[in-house]
């Protein structure tokens, strides 16, 4: 179980770190370029994330669900909270960011059509929400790890 817990903690860190990196690096870059350039960059940047991030969320949550029953006290509650928070990442992605990504990718090559509604501010809001969920899940994982490493902390975490 220790290996699986470590893998889930690493997955949570990858998720939160990636989303945080996008929030502080990619989102400002999207905002700084003209709309046509944004569409081109969005297509390139998004392709890699779309293949990896869902797997990380699912694998991390599955690990948490397997480990949680084997641990007691606050660690169990924290791991289950992490699962809920990671579900928040997935739901926000699927209901907010992914539909925008699909609309951006479906645009024909060349100039943007007349009346095109720029989705960058909406995409940013959705992204910051899922980043918040991911950071909260990572915090839950870290606190769960602390409660397992230092059982004396158990009372202060509950």
C-alpha positions as CSV (number, residue, x, y, z in Angstrom):
1,X,0.0,0.0,0.0
2,X,2.9,2.4,0.7
3,X,3.9,2.2,-3.0
4,X,0.4,2.9,-4.2
5,X,0.0,5.8,-1.7
6,X,3.3,7.3,-2.9
7,X,2.2,6.9,-6.6
8,X,-1.1,8.7,-5.8
9,X,0.8,11.5,-4.0
10,X,3.1,11.9,-7.0
11,X,0.1,11.9,-9.3
12,X,-1.5,14.6,-7.3
13,X,1.7,16.6,-7.4
14,X,1.9,16.2,-11.2
15,X,-1.7,17.3,-11.6
16,X,-1.4,20.3,-9.4
17,X,2.0,21.3,-10.7
18,X,1.0,21.0,-14.3
19,X,-2.2,23.0,-13.8
20,X,-0.4,25.6,-11.7
21,X,2.3,25.9,-14.5
22,X,-0.4,26.5,-17.1
23,X,-2.0,29.1,-14.9
24,X,1.1,31.1,-14.4
25,X,2.7,30.6,-17.8
26,X,0.4,29.5,-20.5
27,X,-2.7,31.5,-19.6
28,X,-0.8,34.8,-19.5
29,X,0.8,33.9,-22.9
30,X,-2.7,33.2,-24.3
31,X,-3.9,36.6,-23.1
32,X,-0.9,38.4,-24.5
33,X,-1.2,37.4,-28.2
34,X,-3.7,38.4,-30.9
35,X,-6.7,36.1,-31.2
36,X,-5.5,34.3,-34.4
37,X,-2.2,33.6,-32.8
38,X,-4.0,32.4,-29.6
39,X,-5.9,29.8,-31.7
40,X,-2.7,28.5,-33.3
41,X,-0.9,28.2,-30.0
42,X,-3.9,26.7,-28.2
43,X,-4.1,23.9,-30.7
44,X,-0.4,23.1,-30.3
45,X,-0.2,23.4,-26.5
46,X,-3.5,21.5,-25.7
47,X,-2.6,18.3,-27.7
48,X,-0.1,17.0,-25.2
49,X,-2.1,17.7,-22.1
50,X,-5.3,16.1,-23.5
51,X,-3.5,12.7,-23.8
52,X,-1.9,12.7,-20.3
53,X,-4.0,14.7,-17.8
54,X,-7.2,12.5,-17.7
55,X,-5.0,9.4,-17.1
56,X,-3.2,11.1,-14.2
57,X,-6.5,12.1,-12.6
58,X,-8.1,8.7,-13.0
59,X,-5.0,6.8,-11.8
60,X,-4.5,9.0,-8.8
61,X,-8.1,8.8,-7.8
62,X,-8.1,5.0,-8.2
63,X,-5.0,4.7,-6.1
64,X,-6.6,6.9,-3.4
65,X,-9.7,4.7,-3.4
66,X,-7.6,1.5,-3.0
67,X,-5.5,3.0,-0.2
68,X,-8.1,4.8,1.8
69,X,-9.8,1.7,3.3
70,X,-6.4,0.4,4.4
71,X,-5.5,3.5,6.4
72,X,-7.4,4.9,9.3
73,X,-8.1,8.2,11.0
74,X,-7.6,11.5,9.2
75,X,-5.6,9.9,6.4
76,X,-8.6,8.0,5.2
77,X,-10.8,11.1,5.3
78,X,-8.1,13.2,3.5
79,X,-7.7,10.6,0.7
80,X,-11.4,10.5,0.1
81,X,-11.5,14.3,0.1
82,X,-8.7,14.2,-2.5
83,X,-10.8,11.9,-4.6
84,X,-13.7,14.4,-4.5
85,X,-11.4,17.3,-5.3
86,X,-9.9,15.4,-8.2
87,X,-13.5,14.7,-9.4
88,X,-13.9,18.5,-9.3
89,X,-10.8,18.8,-11.6
90,X,-12.3,16.3,-14.0
91,X,-15.8,17.8,-14.0
92,X,-14.5,21.3,-14.5
93,X,-12.3,20.1,-17.3
94,X,-15.1,18.2,-19.0
95,X,-17.8,20.8,-18.6
96,X,-15.7,23.9,-18.9
97,X,-12.3,23.7,-20.6
98,X,-12.8,20.7,-22.9
99,X,-15.8,22.2,-24.8
100,X,-13.9,25.4,-25.3
101,X,-10.9,23.4,-26.5
102,X,-13.1,21.6,-29.0
103,X,-14.5,24.8,-30.3
104,X,-11.0,26.3,-30.8
105,X,-9.8,23.2,-32.6
106,X,-12.8,23.1,-34.9
107,X,-12.0,26.5,-36.3
108,X,-11.0,26.5,-40.0
109,X,-7.4,27.4,-40.8
110,X,-6.9,31.0,-41.7
111,X,-8.5,34.2,-40.5
112,X,-11.1,33.9,-37.7
113,X,-14.7,34.0,-38.8
114,X,-16.7,37.2,-38.3
115,X,-18.3,37.4,-35.0
116,X,-16.0,34.9,-33.4
117,X,-16.4,35.0,-29.6
118,X,-13.0,34.9,-27.9
119,X,-13.1,32.2,-25.2
120,X,-9.9,33.1,-23.4
121,X,-11.5,34.8,-20.3
122,X,-14.0,31.9,-19.9
123,X,-11.2,29.3,-20.4
124,X,-9.1,31.1,-17.8
125,X,-11.9,31.1,-15.2
126,X,-12.5,27.4,-15.7
127,X,-8.8,26.7,-15.6
128,X,-8.3,28.6,-12.4
129,X,-11.2,26.6,-10.8
130,X,-9.7,23.3,-11.7
131,X,-6.3,24.4,-10.6
132,X,-7.8,25.3,-7.2
133,X,-9.3,21.8,-6.9
134,X,-6.0,20.2,-7.8
135,X,-4.0,22.3,-5.3
136,X,-6.6,21.4,-2.6
137,X,-6.3,17.7,-3.5
138,X,-2.5,18.0,-3.3
139,X,-2.8,19.6,0.2
140,X,-5.1,16.7,1.2
141,X,-2.5,14.2,0.0
142,X,0.3,16.0,1.9
143,X,-1.7,16.1,5.1
144,X,-2.6,12.5,4.7
145,X,1.1,11.6,4.3
146,X,2.0,13.7,7.3
147,X,-0.6,11.9,9.4
148,X,0.7,8.5,8.4
149,X,4.4,9.5,8.9
150,X,3.8,11.3,12.2
151,X,1.0,9.6,14.0
152,X,1.4,12.1,16.8
153,X,0.0,14.8,14.4
154,X,-3.2,12.8,14.0
155,X,-5.0,14.7,16.6
156,X,-4.1,18.1,15.1
157,X,-5.3,17.0,11.6
158,X,-8.7,15.8,12.6
